[in-house]
Amino acid sequence: MVVVVVTTEDHLAKVRGRLAELGVDGAQVATPGDARRLLLAEVDDEGVAERVASTLRAGGLSAVARPDGGARLDAWMRHTRPISFGERLSVCFAWSEHDRSELPGLIELGAGGFGSGQHPSTRLVVEQLSERIIGGERVLDVGCGSGVLGLCALRLGASHVVATDIDAGAVEATRRNAALNGMERHLDPALAQLADIDEAFDVVVANIGRAAIVERAPELVERLAPGGWLAVSGISPSQCSQVAGFLRPLEEIDRRTSGEWSMAVFTPRGSAP
Ligand SMILES: C[S@@+](CC[C@H](N)C(=O)[O-])C[C@H]1O[C@@H](n2cnc3c(N)ncnc32)[C@H](O)[C@@H]1O
């Protein structure tokens, strides 16, 4: 196995020292992007490699144990390929060894929280952000998971994100991912229910599934500022009309489907262009 630790040029020596404390020497440096450095250390025993990676994560570093050859390594390399969304945005795991120096609008994600950008329910919303964010928007990311939607919104030019989740692990992952991308000053992660948020936002994104959307419909509507838009995701194509009914004060302006997953966009009546 290979332990991969995510770091920067400035912190290479410190991370190397941390690996040595855990009994791992001889790490090689990879440079997959301009600012990013990865330390790759071979560890013979799979259990030891997993333990080293998990100890490093517990200490606040982004680290994984990956296969070192064969079909498992091929699958890992496919799984960690960066994803591009048009010409403005790319998302990739922080420990990806693929070159990303030329990718537009890169967001890197570490461990924890749902949302790597690969799931259709996430992708459908990221596509909307790419098409609709014009710059300066205040965004509410409901059910932030890894923080992927809020971070993409910031990369596209949004000015500020409030990212909420009911899972403390997701809120922590979002905080770490904001720091990983140098965006911590523009993103407020909160372990909160929608009812705890009392501002209105230009953009609200909620990839939280049909049941939570329906249950929280009045609050989702209230959190939307005049002229703003709401994207809901994590629903099946057959559930779209029911969800639209619960969001009735709003007007549906877009609906897209990818396989078994659908996403719909709403705006206050009368504000559609
Ligand atoms: C499918 S994940 C989406 C993660 C990420 N936003 C994305 O698009 O990939 C759903 C997230 O919503 C959170 N969640 C579920 N119900 C919620 C609610 N009522 N309020 C806030 N978060 C909720 C879950 O804990 C989970 O992290």
The ligand as an SDF file (V2000), in Angstrom:
LIG
                    3D

 27 29  0  0  0  0  0  0  0  0999 V2000
  -26.7350   13.7880   -0.3130 C   0  0  0  0  0  0  0  0  0  0  0  0
  -25.7970   14.6630    0.8650 S   0  0  0  0  0  0  0  0  0  0  0  0
  -25.3750   16.1170   -0.0770 C   0  0  0  0  0  0  0  0  0  0  0  0
  -23.9930   16.6510    0.2070 C   0  0  0  0  0  0  0  0  0  0  0  0
  -23.5300   17.7660   -0.7200 C   0  0  0  0  0  0  0  0  0  0  0  0
  -24.3020   18.9620   -0.5240 N   0  0  0  0  0  0  0  0  0  0  0  0
  -23.6470   17.3450   -2.1900 C   0  0  0  0  0  0  0  0  0  0  0  0
  -24.4440   17.9220   -2.9100 O   0  0  0  0  0  0  0  0  0  0  0  0
  -22.9270   16.4170   -2.5950 O   0  0  0  0  0  0  0  0  0  0  0  0
  -27.0550   15.2290    1.9530 C   0  0  0  0  0  0  0  0  0  0  0  0
  -26.5460   15.9430    3.2030 C   0  0  0  0  0  0  0  0  0  0  0  0
  -27.6750   16.5990    3.7830 O   0  0  0  0  0  0  0  0  0  0  0  0
  -27.6500   16.4690    5.1930 C   0  0  0  0  0  0  0  0  0  0  0  0
  -29.0390   16.6580    5.6360 N   0  0  0  0  0  0  0  0  0  0  0  0
  -30.0990   15.8080    5.5620 C   0  0  0  0  0  0  0  0  0  0  0  0
  -31.2180   16.3860    6.0160 N   0  0  0  0  0  0  0  0  0  0  0  0
  -30.8850   17.6700    6.3800 C   0  0  0  0  0  0  0  0  0  0  0  0
  -31.5990   18.7790    6.9180 C   0  0  0  0  0  0  0  0  0  0  0  0
  -32.8900   18.7100    7.1940 N   0  0  0  0  0  0  0  0  0  0  0  0
  -30.9240   19.9360    7.1600 N   0  0  0  0  0  0  0  0  0  0  0  0
  -29.5910   20.0310    6.9000 C   0  0  0  0  0  0  0  0  0  0  0  0
  -28.8650   19.0030    6.3980 N   0  0  0  0  0  0  0  0  0  0  0  0
  -29.4970   17.8440    6.1330 C   0  0  0  0  0  0  0  0  0  0  0  0
  -27.0170   15.1000    5.4190 C   0  0  0  0  0  0  0  0  0  0  0  0
  -26.4350   14.9990    6.7000 O   0  0  0  0  0  0  0  0  0  0  0  0
  -25.9710   15.0430    4.2790 C   0  0  0  0  0  0  0  0  0  0  0  0
  -24.7150   15.5500    4.6950 O   0  0  0  0  0  0  0  0  0  0  0  0
  1  2  1  0
  2  3  1  0
  2 10  1  0
  3  4  1  0
  4  5  1  0
  5  6  1  0
  5  7  1  0
  7  8  2  0
  7  9  1  0
 10 11  1  0
 11 12  1  0
 11 26  1  0
 12 13  1  0
 13 14  1  0
 13 24  1  0
 14 15  1  0
 14 23  1  0
 15 16  2  0
 16 17  1  0
 17 18  1  0
 17 23  2  0
 18 19  1  0
 18 20  2  0
 20 21  1  0
 21 22  2  0
 22 23  1  0
 24 25  1  0
 24 26  1  0
 26 27  1  0
M  CHG  2   2   1   9  -1
M  END
$$$$
